[in-house]
């Protein structure tokens, strides 16, 4: 099973709060993710109250902008370290729509009632749940706490993208990856780090597996796409475009091609968007 203590320890030392701010790759991921959310989230019309569970939301990188827009956000994460950072920011910024910050394992949402949320964001847990029953429990629980017609946004690391990235880690950090580790990842999608340093407890599924996982748990697919698309590993060049019209057109082209299977499988983090039937 997944060693959750290793995952918690990783996020105790990794600067997850600033991951999407520190460089252009993170900035593009944040920008494209917000575009996906803005196009697909329920509208806040006529004072509508829309509840969002940000499951695995870390220090609240997405919780805070959504709360400031008017969504009622519950932030839940495994890492008490990241939750403490979120609580501190909530107090400093006086963000009332961030309702609570709960320490939760994504495989067990028993602290939440059935049909509690209009939206669930799952940006992180699927990177780490190495066992099939854990992933099934996670998605089943999401379906339980979502209202009928509610939407899930789930990010994951596609099999080829994640496995090939391990080749680089094998070269740079041989204490973390052996040739056996590499072969196991290409075969099963599981990454078990040999060291306490670096990313821990990884799982890299093919996109078809993610689609099936949600379909068998009562979701209808709305979108399955790469987040950064062809902008993956070209972020520095993209952010050099100072002409706003050109920059906007590049983002539109990324969006229009992000569902292409070759891009989806090879260009970093991907996202499934589905609705509970």
BELSULZI-V242349 format. One record per residue. N is the residue number from 0. SS is DSSP state (~ for helix, > for strand, _ for the rest). Layout:
<<N,SS> <N,SS>>
This chain:
<<0,_> <1,_> <2,_> <3,~> <4,~> <5,~> <6,~> <7,~> <8,~> <9,~> <10,~> <11,~> <12,~> <13,_> <14,_> <15,~> <16,~> <17,~> <18,_> <19,_> <20,_> <21,_> <22,_> <23,~> <24,~> <25,~> <26,~> <27,~> <28,~> <29,~> <30,~> <31,~> <32,~> <33,~> <34,~> <35,~> <36,~> <37,~> <38,~> <39,~> <40,_> <41,_> <42,_> <43,_> <44,~> <45,~> <46,~> <47,_> <48,_> <49,_> <50,>> <51,>> <52,>> <53,>> <54,>> <55,_> <56,_> <57,_> <58,_> <59,_> <60,_> <61,_> <62,~> <63,~> <64,~> <65,~> <66,~> <67,~> <68,~> <69,_> <70,_> <71,>> <72,>> <73,>> <74,>> <75,>> <76,>> <77,_> <78,_> <79,~> <80,~> <81,~> <82,~> <83,~> <84,~> <85,~> <86,~> <87,~> <88,~> <89,~> <90,~> <91,~> <92,~> <93,_> <94,_> <95,_> <96,_> <97,>> <98,>> <99,>> <100,>> <101,>> <102,>> <103,_> <104,_> <105,_> <106,_> <107,_> <108,_> <109,_> <110,_> <111,_> <112,_> <113,_> <114,_> <115,_> <116,>> <117,>> <118,>> <119,>> <120,>> <121,>> <122,_> <123,_> <124,~> <125,~> <126,~> <127,~> <128,_> <129,_> <130,_> <131,~> <132,~> <133,~> <134,~> <135,~> <136,~> <137,~> <138,~> <139,~> <140,~> <141,~> <142,~> <143,~> <144,~> <145,>> <146,>> <147,>> <148,>> <149,>> <150,>> <151,>> <152,>> <153,>> <154,>> <155,>> <156,>> <157,_> <158,~> <159,~> <160,~> <161,~> <162,~> <163,~> <164,~> <165,~> <166,~> <167,~> <168,~> <169,~> <170,~> <171,~> <172,_> <173,_> <174,_> <175,_> <176,_> <177,_> <178,~> <179,~> <180,~> <181,~> <182,~> <183,~> <184,~> <185,~> <186,~> <187,~> <188,_> <189,>> <190,>> <191,_> <192,_> <193,_> <194,_> <195,_> <196,_> <197,_> <198,_> <199,_> <200,_> <201,>> <202,>> <203,_> <204,_> <205,_> <206,~> <207,~> <208,~> <209,~> <210,~> <211,~> <212,~> <213,~> <214,~> <215,_> <216,_> <217,_> <218,>> <219,>> <220,>> <221,>> <222,>> <223,>> <224,>> <225,>> <226,_> <227,_> <228,~> <229,~> <230,~> <231,_> <232,_> <233,_> <234,~> <235,~> <236,~> <237,~> <238,_> <239,_> <240,_> <241,_> <242,_> <243,~> <244,~> <245,~> <246,~> <247,~> <248,~> <249,~> <250,~> <251,~> <252,~> <253,~> <254,~> <255,~> <256,~> <257,_> <258,_> <259,_> <260,~> <261,~> <262,~> <263,~> <264,~> <265,~> <266,_> <267,_> <268,>> <269,>> <270,>> <271,>> <272,>> <273,>> <274,>> <275,>> <276,_>>
